[in-house]
């Protein structure tokens, strides 16, 4: 798994970077495809001047997997809050991806088609 991190207008201390890496690493527990060398996780964090304080930080996470690309976005006032929100959203997408691309799902779909 390759993790690419881009930041615009935001700086992290060492503790925040370690916590961010742990949160991203938890995604690999949901699906074995995330552990492959071919998978790429791109994290983009951007601080913007907005009228609403709760929307100042925008985090986008893009996961490139075999046969599919997953993408989530969240706007919060703190970077780690936005990352948490993205991870929750992405976990559901990864679980769906796993179901669609695992051997059990393919066998189930084939069995369903043969009944029809």
C-alpha positions as a Markdown table, in Angstrom:
| # | Residue | x | y | z |
|---|---|---|---|---|
| 1 | Unk | 0.0 | 0.0 | 0.0 |
| 2 | Unk | 1.3 | 3.4 | -1.0 |
| 3 | Unk | 0.2 | 6.4 | 0.9 |
| 4 | Unk | 0.6 | 9.8 | -0.7 |
| 5 | Unk | 0.0 | 12.9 | 1.4 |
| 6 | Unk | -0.5 | 16.4 | 0.2 |
| 7 | Unk | -1.2 | 19.5 | 2.3 |
| 8 | Unk | -2.0 | 23.0 | 1.4 |
| 9 | Unk | -1.9 | 25.7 | 4.1 |
| 10 | Unk | -1.7 | 23.1 | 6.9 |
| 11 | Unk | 1.3 | 21.8 | 8.9 |
| 12 | Unk | 1.3 | 18.8 | 11.2 |
| 13 | Unk | 3.4 | 18.1 | 14.2 |
| 14 | Unk | 5.1 | 14.6 | 14.6 |
| 15 | Unk | 2.3 | 13.3 | 16.8 |
| 16 | Unk | -0.4 | 14.3 | 14.4 |
| 17 | Unk | 1.4 | 12.6 | 11.5 |
| 18 | Unk | 1.7 | 9.3 | 13.4 |
| 19 | Unk | -2.0 | 9.4 | 14.4 |
| 20 | Unk | -2.9 | 10.2 | 10.8 |
| 21 | Unk | -0.9 | 7.2 | 9.6 |
| 22 | Unk | -2.5 | 4.9 | 12.1 |
| 23 | Unk | -6.0 | 6.0 | 11.0 |
| 24 | Unk | -5.2 | 5.4 | 7.4 |
| 25 | Unk | -3.6 | 2.0 | 8.2 |
| 26 | Unk | -6.8 | 0.9 | 9.9 |
| 27 | Unk | -8.4 | 0.8 | 6.4 |
| 28 | Unk | -6.2 | -2.1 | 5.5 |
| 29 | Unk | -7.9 | -4.3 | 8.1 |
| 30 | Unk | -11.2 | -4.1 | 6.1 |
| 31 | Unk | -9.9 | -5.5 | 2.8 |
| 32 | Unk | -6.8 | -7.4 | 1.6 |
| 33 | Unk | -6.7 | -5.5 | -1.6 |
| 34 | Unk | -5.6 | -2.4 | 0.3 |
| 35 | Unk | -2.4 | -4.2 | 1.3 |
| 36 | Unk | -1.3 | -4.9 | -2.3 |
| 37 | Unk | 1.5 | -2.9 | -3.8 |
| 38 | Unk | -0.9 | -1.8 | -6.6 |
| 39 | Unk | -3.2 | 0.1 | -4.2 |
| 40 | Unk | -2.6 | 3.8 | -3.7 |
| 41 | Unk | -4.1 | 6.0 | -1.0 |
| 42 | Unk | -4.0 | 9.7 | -1.6 |
| 43 | Unk | -4.7 | 12.1 | 1.2 |
| 44 | Unk | -5.2 | 15.8 | 0.4 |
| 45 | Unk | -5.7 | 18.3 | 3.2 |
| 46 | Unk | -6.4 | 22.0 | 2.5 |
| 47 | Unk | -7.1 | 24.9 | 4.7 |
| 48 | Unk | -9.4 | 27.6 | 3.2 |
| 49 | Unk | -10.7 | 30.9 | 4.4 |
| 50 | Unk | -14.5 | 30.5 | 4.8 |
| 51 | Unk | -17.2 | 32.3 | 6.6 |
| 52 | Unk | -18.1 | 29.2 | 8.6 |
| 53 | Unk | -15.4 | 28.0 | 11.0 |
| 54 | Unk | -16.6 | 24.4 | 10.8 |
| 55 | Unk | -15.7 | 24.3 | 7.1 |
| 56 | Unk | -12.1 | 25.7 | 7.1 |
| 57 | Unk | -10.4 | 22.3 | 6.6 |
| 58 | Unk | -11.2 | 20.2 | 3.7 |
| 59 | Unk | -9.8 | 16.6 | 3.5 |
| 60 | Unk | -10.1 | 14.4 | 0.5 |
| 61 | Unk | -9.1 | 10.7 | 0.5 |
| 62 | Unk | -8.8 | 8.8 | -2.8 |
| 63 | Unk | -8.1 | 5.1 | -2.8 |
| 64 | Unk | -7.0 | 3.5 | -6.1 |
| 65 | Unk | -7.8 | -0.2 | -6.1 |
| 66 | Unk | -7.8 | -2.8 | -8.8 |
| 67 | Unk | -10.9 | -2.2 | -11.0 |
| 68 | Unk | -12.2 | 0.7 | -9.0 |
| 69 | Unk | -11.4 | 4.1 | -7.4 |
| 70 | Unk | -13.0 | 5.1 | -4.1 |
| 71 | Unk | -13.2 | 8.8 | -3.0 |
| 72 | Unk | -14.5 | 10.6 | 0.1 |
| 73 | Unk | -14.4 | 14.2 | 1.2 |
| 74 | Unk | -15.1 | 16.0 | 4.5 |
| 75 | Unk | -15.1 | 19.5 | 5.7 |
| 76 | Unk | -14.4 | 20.2 | 9.4 |
| 77 | Unk | -12.6 | 22.8 | 11.6 |
| 78 | Unk | -9.8 | 20.3 | 12.6 |
| 79 | Unk | -7.8 | 18.1 | 10.3 |
| 80 | Unk | -8.1 | 15.0 | 12.4 |
| 81 | Unk | -11.8 | 15.4 | 12.8 |
| 82 | Unk | -12.1 | 15.6 | 9.0 |
| 83 | Unk | -9.9 | 12.5 | 8.6 |
| 84 | Unk | -12.1 | 10.6 | 11.1 |
| 85 | Unk | -15.2 | 11.5 | 9.1 |
| 86 | Unk | -13.5 | 10.4 | 5.9 |
| 87 | Unk | -12.4 | 7.1 | 7.4 |
| 88 | Unk | -16.0 | 6.3 | 8.5 |
| 89 | Unk | -17.3 | 7.0 | 5.0 |
| 90 | Unk | -14.5 | 5.1 | 3.3 |
| 91 | Unk | -14.9 | 2.1 | 5.5 |
| 92 | Unk | -18.4 | 1.5 | 4.2 |
| 93 | Unk | -17.2 | 1.9 | 0.6 |
| 94 | Unk | -14.2 | -0.5 | 1.2 |
| 95 | Unk | -16.6 | -3.2 | 2.7 |
| 96 | Unk | -18.8 | -2.9 | -0.3 |
| 97 | Unk | -15.8 | -3.2 | -2.6 |
| 98 | Unk | -14.6 | -6.3 | -0.8 |
| 99 | Unk | -18.0 | -7.9 | -1.1 |
| 100 | Unk | -18.2 | -7.3 | -4.8 |
| 101 | Unk | -14.6 | -8.5 | -5.5 |
| 102 | Unk | -14.2 | -11.4 | -3.2 |
| 103 | Unk | -14.6 | -15.0 | -4.2 |
| 104 | Unk | -17.8 | -15.4 | -2.1 |
| 105 | Unk | -19.6 | -12.6 | -3.9 |
| 106 | Unk | -18.6 | -13.8 | -7.3 |
| 107 | Unk | -19.8 | -17.3 | -6.5 |
| 108 | Unk | -23.1 | -15.9 | -5.1 |
| 109 | Unk | -23.7 | -13.8 | -8.2 |
| 110 | Unk | -22.9 | -16.8 | -10.5 |
| 111 | Unk | -25.4 | -19.0 | -8.5 |
| 112 | Unk | -28.1 | -16.3 | -8.7 |
| 113 | Unk | -27.6 | -16.0 | -12.5 |
| 114 | Unk | -27.8 | -19.8 | -12.9 |
| 115 | Unk | -31.2 | -19.9 | -11.1 |
| 116 | Unk | -32.7 | -17.3 | -13.4 |
